[in-house]
Amino acid sequence: MKKIRLAVILAVGLAAAACLFAEKAKYKEVGDYCKRGKELLDGRRYEEAIACFEEALAIKPKSKEALADLGLCYEMLGRNREALACYKKSIRPNRGEEKR
């Protein structure tokens, strides 16, 4: 009986650790997309940068960093309506954040 209980506790602990690791890995990937997007943005390769920021947003839709940089790409391409929409989303407080 004690072995079964220990096995269950161990399994639950491992599952929780795996979830936490997966969550951190997900956000690291978002950062990787944003970093590459900024490199492309600096190199004036706006369409490619847009693709990177969109990949980041597919993983974390409310990433303020990705939204703001995506807006900048759109602005540089003269796509002002899309840029404005991204900028507005990037400054909108996320649920749970204090409104100022």
N, C-alpha and C positions, 0 to 999 in steps of 0.2 A: 504494500500500500504506500509506504514512504517513497519507494522508487518511482511509482506512478506519479505521485504528487510532485516530486522533484523534477521529473521529466516534463510535466505540464508547466511548471513554473519556468523552467529553462526554455521551453518552446515559446511561451508568451514573451519572455524577456528578449529572446532572439528576434522575434517578430517585431517587437517595438523598436529594437535597435535598427533593424532593416528599414523600417518606415522612416526613422529619423535620418538615416544615411541617404535614402532615396530622395528625401526632401532637400537635403543640403546639396546633393549632386545635381538636382534639378536647377537650383538657383545658381550654382556654379556655371552651368551651361548657359543660363541667361546672361551672366556676366561675360562669358566667352563670346557670345553673339554680339553683345554691346561693344566689347573691346574691338572686335573685328570690324563692326560697323563704323566705329569712330575712326579707325585707320583708313577705311575706304572714304569716309566723309572728308577727312583731312586731305586725301588724295583726289578730291573732287570726282569721285566715282559714285555719284549719288544713287543711281539705280541699283547698284550692287549693295550699297549701304542700306538702302530701303529693304532689300531682301533680308539682310541680317537682322535689322530691327524688327521686321515682321516675324521672323523666326523666334526672336526673344519674346515677343508679345504673344505668340502662339503658346508658349510655355507659361508665361506669367503676364496675363492680359493687362494688369494695372501697373506695370513697371513704369514708374515716372521717368526714369532715365531713358528707356527705349522710346517712350512716347515723345519726350522733348527732342531727342535726336532725330527721330523720324520726322517730326514737324520741321526741323531745320533742313533736312534733305528735301522735303516737299517745297519749302520756301525757296531754296536755292534753285529748284527747277521751275519756279514760277507757279506752282500748284498751291496757291494761297489759301483756298478754302480747306483743302486737306491739311495744310500746315496749321491753320487756326484751330481746326477740330482736334488735332493732336496736342497742341499747346493747351487748349482748354482742359482736355482729359488729364494732362500731366500736372496741372495745378489743382485739380479737384481733390479734396481730401478723401482718403480711403476710409472705409467703414472702420470705426474705432479710433480714428485720429481726431484730435481736437480741432474744432473750427476756429479760425482766427479772424 
